[in-house]
Amino acid sequence: MDKDDLKARGAEEVKESTRKTSSEILDLIGLKGKVTKSGLFTMPCSGYSEGVYRAHHPWSLYGVPVDDMKQAMGRLRKGLPGKGWKIVKDGFDGSPSQAPQIVANSKGEEFSVDIRLHDERKHGNDPSFIEVTVESACFRTEEPD
């Protein structure tokens, strides 16, 4: 896709939309655990010249039993499609721990989410956690010439 074909949106608007999308994912998870305070940031989109960026919002939920987290992954499998998401991957992440992973794209493909359940009990560690990364589509910062 050419840069001029991308929607023009301000960085703060994209960050706010990404924050809202992350909050909706947290609501679907439906657990009252602790949530990391990782930073929402923008980053350049690869393959484009300057002025094209996306928002990236990684965070994790922890502090609840792993069995509850497994149930939350099931809620996501059922709930995401009803909220306008298309699940494009539902399996394992290919890491040595084979973490369960769901990858979905929003209707209109403005967002993608990667959700993984890390069961740290397998490694003798705790706490286990659900890792969520919400990423926006690429947007340009200025109108085309």
C-alpha positions, 0 to 999 in steps of 0.5 A: 500500500502506498503512503498516500493510500493510508488514512491520516490521523493524529498520533494522540487520536490513534493512541487514544483509540488504541487505549480504548481497544486495550480496555475493551480486550481487558473487559472481555478477559473479565478478570480482576487481576493486576495489570502492568502499567506498560507504556503506549507508544507510537513507532514507525511502520516498516516499509514506509518513509517518514510520517507513517506510524502505528500505535503499540500497546503491550500490557499483561494481567497477572495475580489470578489463578492460572485456571481462571486465566485459561477460562478467560482465554475461552471467553476471548475465543467466544467473545472476540468475534461478537465484538467485531474481531476475526480470529486469525490464529488460535493455537500455540505461539511456537516458543519452547513453552508453547504458550496458548495464543490468540491473534485477531484483527478488528473489523476494518483491520484498524487493530490487531491483538496478540494474546498469550497465556504464560503458565509459569508453573511449568518452569517453577516460577510464578506468577503466571500471566496473560500477555496482550499486545494491541497494535494499530494499523499504519497511519500517515501524519500529514495529508498527501501532496 
